[in-house]
């Protein structure tokens, strides 16, 4: 109420994006959720008291989001049904929102066309093409609350593939795209950067991608670690391609800022929304650079049900192999820690995936030519001693310290996690030389103990500044 009246200081004020996300959630709960999760008695009483006052001070776009058909609030009920927006882009967004706020779904072309029309956001107040941030945040959070269909997820995933033109093609025999959650780790050691260095020692190239910082967690990311160590983090796709092809490196990191500027422009808006929009799922399944050889995608997940959506997107991407991992914090790092008796849902270290039985991509093969699997990886079965996961607690330097110590050959929990994650990925993705999982672990250990993996990290830092 105070925000709507303009009576709060700027830093205390509820933003337009937050108003849009909040009222979208309330509207969808009222319109489409099961009775048990609709408004509580307390929420209903509060809305009855405050809405008549809010309806006098809220802008029309927020009133529309709160009561699009004039059937929820009573007071001010004529605004929602009559609201059309300003300009063609906003009118298109309002039309789509009417369906979303009623609990409905949109088609592939509708979602993709809308995203391309309103992005990138170009100004400080997140307005672009005349679209209000209240409407856009309502759209993003509304689609997530309605649980996106496969069509909608594919639209988010593929919408900006051609933003910078055709993807470069790296001359490597094998390339794995790593889709870590973009919002990072807040508690535990994040191993993927060091796993990529290990795998590059035996010809398994890796492309990592993400951002420096992303809500809601705002945790430790690969970009933060590389920046802290002095590597260049604003590589173009062509520069990343050269690092993949360079035998002294063999892995690369690409920031969403350079790869998909349109989607990167949403980071500020997502900070206000707090909750994860559909993009939090689809940004993990990207193929910014292609390879002449085999390609795989690995992505982390937390909430049960999204593993199937991620695998669907990987198959749509046309890669030869795909793997989803429920690592710690919903990230990719599998653990050697014993499973707790109180854990709910799918356990940590749960994996599901597919691999093609030929060199043809997933788009070209039928189900018979593709081997699917799911399993829980128990590290003890492979000879790893149970250990608690090292804590990093948002510390970039601590995460780097653990990773570099392991690559120096210091045995312990971080070392074991790097070996476990490298070997299991090689084995499950069907990588050459990893048919026997114990052999996969042995070559990962050799890459570390020989000092080659550590040298790859230092080579990356140095060469990232020289690559043209």
DORO-236067 format. One record per residue (C-alpha): residue in one letter; y, x, z. Coordinates in pm, 1 decimal. Example, Ala and Ser with C-alpha at 12.3 -4.5 7.8 and 13.67 -1.06 7.14 Angstrom:
! residues 2
A, -450.0, 1230.0, 780.0
S, -106.0, 1367.0, 714.0
END
This chain:
! residues 468
X, 0.0, 0.0, 0.0
X, 244.6, 275.2, 99.1
X, 157.8, 472.1, -215.0
X, 211.3, 168.5, -435.2
X, 553.9, 115.8, -277.1
X, 642.0, 482.9, -326.8
X, 692.0, 534.7, 47.2
X, 467.6, 841.3, 86.9
X, 545.4, 1205.4, 21.3
X, 407.3, 1340.7, -304.3
X, 122.8, 1536.5, -140.9
X, 15.6, 1231.7, 64.1
X, 43.6, 980.5, -216.2
X, -263.2, 820.5, -369.0
X, -257.5, 922.2, -735.0
X, -276.9, 688.4, -1032.5
X, -619.5, 830.9, -1112.8
X, -741.2, 756.5, -759.8
X, -608.4, 400.9, -777.8
X, -788.3, 351.6, -1108.7
X, -1117.0, 493.4, -982.5
X, -1102.2, 299.4, -653.6
X, -1030.7, -39.9, -806.1
X, -1281.6, 15.9, -1087.7
X, -1550.2, 77.5, -826.7
X, -1449.7, -232.7, -630.1
X, -1445.0, -449.1, -943.0
X, -1785.6, -334.9, -1066.7
X, -1935.5, -386.8, -722.3
X, -1796.4, -741.7, -717.5
X, -1904.6, -821.4, -1073.0
X, -2234.5, -645.5, -1126.0
X, -2393.1, -497.2, -814.1
X, -2673.1, -661.6, -611.7
X, -2546.1, -883.4, -332.3
X, -2632.2, -630.1, -61.0
X, -2399.4, -370.3, -216.6
X, -2113.5, -602.3, -307.7
X, -1802.3, -617.1, -91.4
X, -1859.7, -616.2, 283.1
X, -1699.5, -879.0, 503.2
X, -1448.4, -620.3, 622.1
X, -1354.9, -523.6, 267.1
X, -1310.2, -885.8, 172.8
X, -1085.6, -955.8, 470.9
X, -875.5, -646.0, 400.0
X, -833.8, -743.0, 36.3
X, -736.5, -1098.8, 128.1
X, -464.4, -962.2, 357.2
X, -326.7, -685.0, 139.0
X, -379.6, -798.0, -219.0
X, -88.3, -1048.0, -229.6
X, 141.9, -758.8, -134.6
X, -30.0, -509.9, -367.9
X, -5.5, -748.7, -661.4
X, 374.0, -734.3, -631.3
X, 401.2, -352.8, -639.4
X, 103.6, -221.0, -837.3
X, 156.2, -146.9, -1207.7
X, -5.0, -387.7, -1456.8
X, -276.8, -140.4, -1562.2
X, -405.7, -112.1, -1204.1
X, -389.0, -490.6, -1152.2
X, -594.9, -526.4, -1470.9
X, -857.3, -282.7, -1337.9
X, -871.7, -466.9, -1004.3
X, -911.6, -812.7, -1159.6
X, -965.7, -796.3, -1536.4
X, -1059.4, -1162.1, -1582.3
X, -851.9, -1312.3, -1300.5
X, -1166.3, -1420.2, -1117.6
X, -1176.2, -1188.2, -815.1
X, -843.0, -1173.6, -633.4
X, -673.3, -1508.6, -682.6
X, -309.3, -1391.3, -652.2
X, -168.4, -1232.1, -966.0
X, -472.3, -1349.6, -1156.7
X, -286.6, -1398.0, -1486.0
X, -207.8, -1026.2, -1530.7
X, -562.0, -903.7, -1593.3
X, -664.6, -1149.6, -1866.4
X, -336.4, -1096.0, -2052.7
X, -322.2, -716.5, -2024.7
X, -371.0, -531.2, -2354.8
X, -217.4, -189.9, -2289.3
X, 50.0, 7.5, -2470.1
X, -21.8, 162.9, -2807.7
X, -338.1, 165.1, -3014.0
X, -528.4, 420.0, -2801.5
X, -466.2, 235.4, -2477.3
X, -548.8, -98.9, -2638.2
X, -880.6, 45.6, -2749.7
X, -947.7, 179.2, -2400.4
X, -861.7, -156.1, -2239.3
X, -1103.3, -335.4, -2470.3
X, -1383.9, -97.3, -2373.6
X, -1293.5, -122.7, -2005.3
X, -1333.0, -500.4, -2005.2
X, -1699.3, -448.5, -2090.4
X, -1745.4, -163.4, -1842.2
X, -1576.7, -347.7, -1552.4
X, -1811.5, -641.0, -1609.5
X, -2107.5, -404.7, -1566.2
X, -2175.6, -375.7, -1938.5
X, -2249.1, -86.9, -2172.6
X, -2098.5, 50.7, -2491.8
X, -2240.3, 184.7, -2815.3
X, -2260.2, 550.0, -2919.0
X, -1982.8, 527.1, -3178.1
X, -1755.6, 332.3, -2942.3
X, -1776.5, 590.1, -2662.1
X, -1750.1, 888.3, -2893.5
X, -1458.3, 742.6, -3087.8
X, -1274.0, 661.4, -2767.2
X, -1318.7, 1011.3, -2624.1
X, -1194.6, 1173.3, -2943.0
X, -892.0, 945.3, -2949.8
X, -769.7, 1002.1, -2594.1
X, -856.7, 1372.1, -2548.0
X, -729.7, 1631.7, -2493.4
X, -495.0, 1537.1, -2212.9
X, -181.7, 1734.0, -2284.4
X, 79.0, 1682.1, -2013.4
X, 117.5, 1739.6, -1642.2
X, 67.3, 1375.4, -1549.4
X, -255.5, 1357.9, -1754.8
X, -114.1, 1120.3, -2014.7
X, -233.1, 1166.4, -2368.2
X, -189.0, 944.5, -2670.3
X, -18.0, 692.4, -2439.2
X, -326.0, 638.6, -2219.7
X, -264.2, 597.0, -1847.2
X, -467.8, 810.3, -1610.5
X, -552.8, 495.8, -1409.4
X, -730.1, 344.9, -1709.7
X, -903.9, 667.7, -1808.1
X, -1031.6, 739.8, -1457.5
X, -1151.3, 377.9, -1429.0
X, -1341.4, 421.2, -1754.6
X, -1508.8, 747.4, -1650.2
X, -1612.7, 635.8, -1302.8
X, -1706.9, 289.0, -1427.2
X, -1952.9, 426.2, -1680.7
X, -2117.9, 635.0, -1408.8
X, -2141.3, 338.8, -1169.8
X, -2309.1, 129.6, -1438.8
X, -2566.7, 409.2, -1486.2
X, -2512.4, 533.2, -1840.4
X, -2751.3, 441.6, -2119.8
X, -2905.7, 708.1, -2342.1
X, -2659.7, 610.5, -2616.3
X, -2361.3, 658.9, -2388.0
X, -2485.8, 993.6, -2258.1
X, -2545.9, 1120.0, -2611.3
X, -2190.1, 1022.0, -2702.2
X, -2045.4, 1225.6, -2414.1
X, -2277.8, 1516.3, -2487.8
X, -2208.7, 1546.9, -2861.2
X, -1851.8, 1417.6, -2894.8
X, -1677.9, 1753.9, -2928.0
X, -1947.4, 1963.8, -3094.9
X, -1724.3, 2014.7, -3397.4
X, -1398.9, 2070.8, -3204.7
X, -1382.7, 2439.2, -3304.0
X, -1590.1, 2413.7, -3621.0
X, -1958.0, 2502.9, -3675.2
X, -2130.4, 2687.6, -3390.2
X, -2179.4, 3062.3, -3445.6
X, -2538.6, 3175.3, -3503.8
X, -2655.7, 3477.4, -3302.8
X, -2908.2, 3711.1, -3457.7
X, -3147.1, 3709.1, -3160.1
X, -3514.6, 3617.8, -3146.1
X, -3479.2, 3398.8, -2836.3
X, -3182.2, 3231.6, -2666.6
X, -3175.8, 3027.4, -2346.0
X, -2874.7, 2806.8, -2270.3
X, -2827.3, 2780.9, -1892.2
X, -2672.7, 2454.8, -1769.6
X, -2576.5, 2510.0, -1408.5
X, -2376.4, 2230.2, -1240.4
X, -2015.2, 2312.0, -1322.4
X, -1893.3, 2246.0, -967.6
X, -2082.7, 2543.4, -826.4
X, -2265.9, 2621.3, -503.8
X, -2110.7, 2574.3, -160.8
X, -2398.3, 2687.4, 61.2
X, -2670.6, 2895.0, -100.1
X, -2710.0, 3204.2, -317.5
X, -2658.3, 3126.5, -687.0
X, -2894.1, 3349.7, -884.9
X, -2858.4, 3257.4, -1253.3
X, -2611.4, 3531.3, -1351.7
X, -2850.7, 3794.4, -1218.2
X, -3152.8, 3621.1, -1370.9
X, -2979.1, 3641.1, -1709.5
X, -2933.4, 4016.9, -1667.0
X, -3302.6, 4057.4, -1581.9
X, -3426.5, 3850.5, -1876.0
X, -3204.7, 4038.8, -2120.5
X, -3402.8, 4356.4, -2042.8
X, -3705.3, 4225.9, -2232.9
X, -3534.7, 4045.9, -2519.0
X, -3473.3, 3703.0, -2365.9
X, -3103.6, 3641.9, -2435.1
X, -2912.3, 3394.2, -2218.4
X, -2589.0, 3202.0, -2270.8
X, -2423.4, 3082.3, -1950.5
X, -2135.9, 2835.2, -1956.6
X, -1911.5, 2656.6, -1708.8
X, -1564.7, 2671.4, -1556.2
X, -1392.1, 2873.0, -1287.0
X, -1353.8, 2572.7, -1056.2
X, -1465.0, 2211.8, -1077.4
X, -1465.7, 1914.3, -836.0
X, -1614.5, 1756.2, -639.2
X, -1780.0, 2057.4, -469.4
X, -1547.3, 2332.0, -588.3
X, -1817.2, 2589.7, -516.0
X, -1904.8, 2939.6, -636.4
X, -1945.0, 2961.2, -1015.4
X, -2050.5, 3226.7, -1265.6
X, -1692.4, 3249.7, -1392.1
X, -1565.4, 3328.0, -1042.3
X, -1826.3, 3601.1, -998.4
X, -1762.8, 3762.0, -1336.2
X, -1387.3, 3750.6, -1280.8
X, -1425.5, 3904.3, -934.1
X, -1633.2, 4189.6, -1080.3
X, -1371.3, 4254.8, -1347.5
X, -1535.9, 4104.4, -1655.1
X, -1339.8, 3920.8, -1921.3
X, -1393.0, 3546.2, -1880.3
X, -1194.0, 3402.7, -2170.4
X, -1430.2, 3511.5, -2446.8
X, -1427.9, 3322.8, -2774.4
X, -1758.5, 3193.2, -2907.1
X, -1765.0, 3471.8, -3166.1
X, -1710.1, 3734.7, -2897.1
X, -1989.5, 3582.4, -2687.2
X, -2215.2, 3590.9, -2992.8
X, -2155.9, 3966.2, -3025.8
X, -2245.8, 4022.8, -2659.9
X, -2570.5, 3832.1, -2710.2
X, -2653.9, 4050.6, -3009.3
X, -2557.9, 4376.5, -2834.2
X, -2877.0, 4541.5, -2705.1
X, -2679.6, 4700.4, -2421.8
X, -2590.3, 4352.3, -2291.1
X, -2803.1, 4063.4, -2420.9
X, -2636.4, 3780.3, -2229.1
X, -2295.2, 3613.4, -2231.1
X, -2074.7, 3365.4, -2047.3
X, -1852.9, 3109.2, -2219.2
X, -1589.0, 2904.2, -2037.9
X, -1545.3, 2537.1, -2122.1
X, -1176.7, 2626.2, -2150.1
X, -1251.0, 2818.6, -2472.3
X, -1553.8, 2623.4, -2597.5
X, -1436.7, 2262.1, -2552.8
X, -1061.6, 2252.6, -2473.6
X, -1061.2, 1872.0, -2492.8
X, -1318.3, 1833.3, -2216.3
X, -1160.3, 2112.5, -2013.5
X, -835.7, 1913.6, -2011.1
X, -1006.3, 1659.8, -1781.5
X, -1056.0, 1901.8, -1489.6
X, -732.4, 1793.9, -1319.3
X, -815.4, 1425.2, -1356.2
X, -1166.8, 1485.9, -1224.1
X, -1016.3, 1649.5, -916.2
X, -851.1, 1316.8, -833.5
X, -1157.5, 1106.1, -915.7
X, -1375.4, 1321.1, -683.9
X, -1698.2, 1147.5, -789.4
X, -1898.6, 1291.3, -1079.5
X, -1836.3, 1121.1, -1415.9
X, -2093.8, 1110.5, -1700.9
X, -1966.3, 1450.0, -1818.4
X, -2111.0, 1611.1, -1505.0
X, -2452.5, 1543.6, -1658.8
X, -2384.5, 1602.9, -2026.2
X, -2180.5, 1924.2, -1996.3
X, -2496.6, 2098.0, -1873.7
X, -2670.8, 2034.9, -2207.2
X, -2455.1, 2227.4, -2450.2
X, -2541.4, 2452.0, -2742.4
X, -2217.7, 2642.0, -2802.6
X, -2395.0, 2920.5, -2994.3
X, -2713.1, 2890.7, -3195.5
X, -2984.7, 3147.9, -3256.7
X, -3188.3, 3257.1, -3555.1
X, -3495.4, 3255.8, -3330.2
X, -3624.6, 3016.3, -3065.8
X, -3382.1, 2825.7, -2844.3
X, -3427.3, 2671.4, -2500.9
X, -3207.7, 2481.5, -2256.7
X, -3245.0, 2492.5, -1878.8
X, -3043.0, 2254.4, -1658.3
X, -3025.7, 2174.6, -1289.8
X, -3026.4, 1824.6, -1140.1
X, -3023.4, 1658.8, -800.4
X, -3046.6, 1279.6, -828.3
X, -3385.1, 1140.8, -926.3
X, -3383.8, 972.0, -1265.9
X, -3139.9, 1211.2, -1429.9
X, -3417.5, 1456.5, -1512.4
X, -3534.2, 1223.2, -1790.5
X, -3179.8, 1182.1, -1923.1
X, -3132.3, 1559.2, -1934.3
X, -3460.4, 1611.3, -2119.1
X, -3364.7, 1338.6, -2366.5
X, -3038.6, 1521.1, -2438.3
X, -3220.4, 1852.4, -2479.3
X, -3451.8, 1699.4, -2737.6
X, -3148.9, 1552.9, -2912.5
X, -2999.4, 1901.6, -2918.3
X, -3297.3, 2013.7, -3124.0
X, -3407.8, 2310.6, -2913.4
X, -3765.9, 2433.6, -2906.3
X, -3805.7, 2411.8, -2527.6
X, -3632.8, 2233.2, -2243.2
X, -3659.1, 2261.4, -1866.2
X, -3492.4, 2071.1, -1582.5
X, -3505.1, 2214.8, -1233.1
X, -3424.5, 2061.8, -897.5
X, -3309.4, 2383.5, -738.2
X, -3118.9, 2416.5, -415.2
X, -2794.3, 2213.8, -413.7
X, -2903.3, 2055.0, -741.7
X, -2850.2, 2390.5, -910.9
X, -3101.3, 2604.7, -1098.8
X, -3207.4, 2844.0, -823.4
X, -3561.1, 2771.0, -711.3
X, -3637.4, 2885.5, -359.7
X, -3913.8, 3065.1, -171.1
X, -3829.7, 2859.0, 138.0
X, -4100.2, 2627.4, 271.1
X, -4049.7, 2258.7, 196.2
X, -3909.5, 2066.5, 491.5
X, -4103.0, 1768.0, 621.2
X, -3792.0, 1547.7, 609.2
X, -3700.4, 1610.1, 243.0
X, -3654.0, 1290.8, 41.9
X, -3712.6, 1213.3, -323.7
X, -3828.2, 1481.2, -561.6
X, -3876.1, 1811.1, -378.6
X, -3671.7, 2125.6, -429.8
X, -3848.9, 2340.9, -694.5
X, -3952.9, 2034.0, -893.3
X, -3959.6, 2115.0, -1265.5
X, -4005.3, 1898.5, -1572.6
X, -3984.1, 1994.5, -1936.3
X, -4127.3, 2034.8, -2282.4
X, -4200.5, 2310.2, -2527.9
X, -4272.0, 2289.4, -2898.2
X, -4603.5, 2430.8, -3008.4
X, -4449.2, 2571.2, -3325.9
X, -4123.4, 2733.7, -3435.9
X, -3988.0, 2397.2, -3547.9
X, -3719.0, 2247.6, -3327.3
X, -3760.5, 1940.8, -3106.3
X, -3580.5, 1726.1, -3364.6
X, -3837.1, 1815.8, -3628.5
X, -4161.1, 1775.1, -3435.2
X, -4349.8, 1468.6, -3322.2
X, -4480.0, 1411.4, -2972.1
X, -4819.4, 1556.9, -3057.5
X, -4661.0, 1892.8, -3146.6
X, -4471.0, 1909.0, -2817.3
X, -4625.1, 1991.1, -2480.6
X, -4463.9, 1810.1, -2185.3
X, -4510.2, 1907.0, -1821.8
X, -4389.6, 1847.2, -1468.5
X, -4479.5, 2034.4, -1152.3
X, -4358.5, 2150.3, -813.9
X, -4330.8, 2528.0, -799.4
X, -4473.8, 2656.4, -470.6
X, -4362.8, 3018.1, -445.9
X, -4647.2, 3102.1, -205.6
X, -4897.9, 3022.1, -480.8
X, -4754.6, 3317.1, -673.4
X, -4759.6, 3562.6, -384.3
X, -4403.2, 3521.8, -257.4
X, -4349.3, 3527.3, 117.6
X, -4163.0, 3223.3, 256.4
X, -3802.5, 3314.9, 339.7
X, -3488.4, 3123.2, 421.0
X, -3235.4, 3112.2, 140.0
X, -2939.7, 3349.4, 187.0
X, -2621.1, 3163.2, 278.7
X, -2303.2, 3232.8, 86.5
X, -2088.4, 2941.6, 212.0
X, -1840.0, 2941.8, -77.9
X, -1798.5, 3320.9, -66.5
X, -1785.9, 3470.9, -416.2
X, -1804.3, 3825.1, -278.1
X, -2109.9, 3743.5, -64.0
X, -2292.1, 3596.5, -364.2
X, -2213.2, 3907.7, -570.6
X, -2312.6, 4137.2, -284.0
X, -2653.1, 3968.8, -255.2
X, -2713.1, 3972.7, -630.6
X, -2612.5, 4334.9, -688.0
X, -2810.8, 4454.6, -385.2
X, -3117.6, 4283.5, -530.5
X, -3059.1, 4442.7, -872.1
X, -3027.2, 4779.1, -693.9
X, -3389.2, 4716.4, -591.7
X, -3329.3, 4600.4, -234.9
X, -3628.0, 4381.6, -152.9
X, -3569.1, 4054.6, 26.3
X, -3491.2, 3685.2, -27.6
X, -3232.9, 3738.1, -305.2
X, -3461.9, 3979.0, -492.6
X, -3753.3, 3735.0, -468.9
X, -3541.8, 3445.0, -593.4
X, -3423.6, 3637.0, -898.0
X, -3781.3, 3737.6, -984.7
X, -3914.2, 3385.3, -920.8
X, -3650.9, 3215.8, -1135.9
X, -3679.4, 3465.2, -1422.0
X, -4059.3, 3456.1, -1432.4
X, -4099.7, 3079.4, -1397.3
X, -3840.6, 3011.6, -1669.5
X, -4010.6, 3257.9, -1906.1
X, -4350.6, 3103.5, -1839.4
X, -4256.8, 2734.7, -1859.5
X, -4036.2, 2778.4, -2167.7
X, -4324.2, 2944.9, -2351.9
X, -4149.8, 3279.3, -2395.2
X, -4336.1, 3559.3, -2567.7
X, -4524.8, 3779.7, -2321.3
X, -4506.0, 3523.2, -2039.7
X, -4821.7, 3323.3, -2112.5
X, -4963.2, 3467.1, -1789.9
X, -4718.6, 3390.5, -1510.5
X, -4809.6, 3698.8, -1305.9
X, -4723.2, 3916.3, -1606.4
X, -4389.8, 3733.5, -1629.3
X, -4313.4, 3821.4, -1266.3
X, -4424.2, 4181.9, -1318.4
X, -4187.6, 4241.0, -1607.5
X, -3900.0, 4081.8, -1415.1
X, -3967.0, 4316.9, -1123.1
X, -3987.0, 4614.1, -1359.7
X, -3651.4, 4520.8, -1513.4
X, -3497.3, 4533.5, -1165.5
X, -3684.2, 4831.5, -1019.3
X, -3609.6, 5046.7, -1323.8
X, -3236.5, 4985.8, -1279.7
X, -3206.5, 4834.5, -1627.2
X, -3094.3, 4489.3, -1507.4
X, -2816.3, 4637.6, -1294.4
X, -2701.5, 4848.1, -1588.8
X, -2683.9, 4532.0, -1802.0
X, -2437.2, 4376.6, -1555.8
X, -2212.3, 4682.7, -1561.1
X, -2239.9, 4699.0, -1940.6
X, -2129.8, 4335.5, -1959.1
X, -1821.8, 4399.9, -1746.3
X, -1720.9, 4697.8, -1960.6
X, -1807.0, 4568.0, -2308.2
X, -1661.0, 4219.6, -2249.6
X, -1315.4, 4382.5, -2266.7
X, -1391.4, 4578.2, -2583.6
X, -1561.7, 4316.6, -2798.6
X, -1347.3, 4197.2, -3090.0
END
